[in-house]
Amino acid sequence: MPKLKIAALPDDKPVKVATELPASVHRDLVAYAEALAHESGQRIDPVKLIAPMLARFMATDRGFAKARRTGQSPRVGEGEG
């Protein structure tokens, strides 16, 4: 099995956010949690994966990083990668 991009979940003070996910995204999130549990040997609540996935996405978005460096608001759809 290929190495997953999300590894250990950091222990951080949470901020409660309520949102709705499309059913297909929820199914994929559950499947990802199952794959992670298979790889790591520990069961993971799929909801706990949302924050590290979003953090990884933002950390690897070059357009967002550039906008943060220059103090500008990124424009949706105009990212570099």
VOPAGU-2260 file (C-alpha; in pm, 1 decimal, decimal comma):
REM VOPAGU-2260
SITE   aa  ch    i         X         Y         Z
SITE  MET   A    0       0,0       0,0       0,0
SITE  PRO   A    1     136,3     347,8     -81,9
SITE  LYS   A    2     224,6     577,6     206,4
SITE  LEU   A    3     -66,0     805,7     297,1
SITE  LYS   A    4     -14,2    1182,9     312,3
SITE  ILE   A    5    -185,3    1217,6     649,5
SITE  ALA   A    6       4,8    1050,8     932,4
SITE  ALA   A    7     -20,2    1117,7    1305,2
SITE  LEU   A    8    -289,9    1357,9    1412,2
SITE  PRO   A    9    -159,0    1652,4    1614,9
SITE  ASP   A   10    -303,4    1717,5    1959,6
SITE  ASP   A   11    -425,5    2075,3    1926,1
SITE  LYS   A   12    -700,8    2280,3    2089,9
SITE  PRO   A   13    -997,7    2246,4    1853,0
SITE  VAL   A   14   -1236,6    2510,8    1726,1
SITE  LYS   A   15   -1584,8    2374,6    1660,1
SITE  VAL   A   16   -1704,8    2410,2    1299,4
SITE  ALA   A   17   -2028,5    2266,6    1163,7
SITE  THR   A   18   -2053,5    2190,5     793,1
SITE  GLU   A   19   -2219,4    1956,9     548,4
SITE  LEU   A   20   -2026,7    1726,8     317,8
SITE  PRO   A   21   -2145,5    1572,3      -5,7
SITE  ALA   A   22   -2216,5    1201,4      43,5
SITE  SER   A   23   -1935,1    1107,5    -194,8
SITE  VAL   A   24   -1681,9    1310,4       6,8
SITE  HIS   A   25   -1803,3    1149,8     329,4
SITE  ARG   A   26   -1767,1     801,4     177,9
SITE  ASP   A   27   -1412,1     885,5      69,0
SITE  LEU   A   28   -1332,8    1025,0     412,7
SITE  VAL   A   29   -1453,7     703,5     577,1
SITE  ALA   A   30   -1253,5     497,0     326,7
SITE  TYR   A   31    -942,7     706,9     396,6
SITE  ALA   A   32    -986,1     653,3     771,9
SITE  GLU   A   33   -1013,5     279,3     709,5
SITE  ALA   A   34    -696,7     282,2     497,3
SITE  LEU   A   35    -515,0     480,7     765,3
SITE  ALA   A   36    -634,3     237,7    1033,0
SITE  HIS   A   37    -506,3     -52,6     822,8
SITE  GLU   A   38    -166,8     119,1     780,4
SITE  SER   A   39    -125,0     245,6    1136,5
SITE  GLY   A   40    -306,1     -25,2    1329,7
SITE  GLN   A   41    -524,0     224,3    1515,6
SITE  ARG   A   42    -884,1     321,8    1449,5
SITE  ILE   A   43    -933,8     685,9    1348,1
SITE  ASP   A   44   -1259,1     882,4    1357,7
SITE  PRO   A   45   -1303,5    1008,0     998,6
SITE  VAL   A   46   -1407,5    1352,7    1126,0
SITE  LYS   A   47   -1064,9    1390,7    1290,5
SITE  LEU   A   48    -903,8    1369,5     944,4
SITE  ILE   A   49   -1073,7    1682,7     809,7
SITE  ALA   A   50    -846,7    1934,9     985,6
SITE  PRO   A   51    -511,9    1774,7     890,7
SITE  MET   A   52    -635,2    1724,4     533,9
SITE  LEU   A   53    -732,9    2089,9     504,1
SITE  ALA   A   54    -405,3    2197,9     663,3
SITE  ARG   A   55    -205,2    1984,0     418,3
SITE  PHE   A   56    -405,7    2115,7     125,2
SITE  MET   A   57    -343,5    2477,9     224,9
SITE  ALA   A   58      23,0    2411,6     302,0
SITE  THR   A   59      79,4    2272,3     -48,1
SITE  ASP   A   60    -125,8    2531,1    -240,2
SITE  ARG   A   61     138,7    2749,3    -405,3
SITE  GLY   A   62    -108,3    3025,0    -494,8
SITE  PHE   A   63    -222,9    3048,3    -134,6
SITE  ALA   A   64     135,0    3050,0      -3,8
SITE  LYS   A   65     231,4    3325,9    -246,1
SITE  ALA   A   66     -71,6    3532,2    -146,8
SITE  ARG   A   67      14,6    3494,0     222,8
SITE  ARG   A   68     376,1    3600,1     158,6
SITE  THR   A   69     268,8    3910,3     -30,6
SITE  GLY   A   70     -23,5    3990,7     199,2
SITE  GLN   A   71    -280,5    3959,7     -80,1
SITE  SER   A   72    -604,1    3763,8     -88,2
SITE  PRO   A   73    -573,4    3471,0    -326,6
SITE  ARG   A   74    -819,4    3467,0    -615,4
SITE  VAL   A   75   -1012,8    3144,7    -649,2
SITE  GLY   A   76    -923,7    2944,6    -958,8
SITE  GLU   A   77    -600,9    3128,4   -1025,8
SITE  GLY   A   78    -365,4    2915,5    -815,6
SITE  GLU   A   79     -42,6    2774,2    -954,9
SITE  GLY   A   80     -94,4    2423,9    -855,2
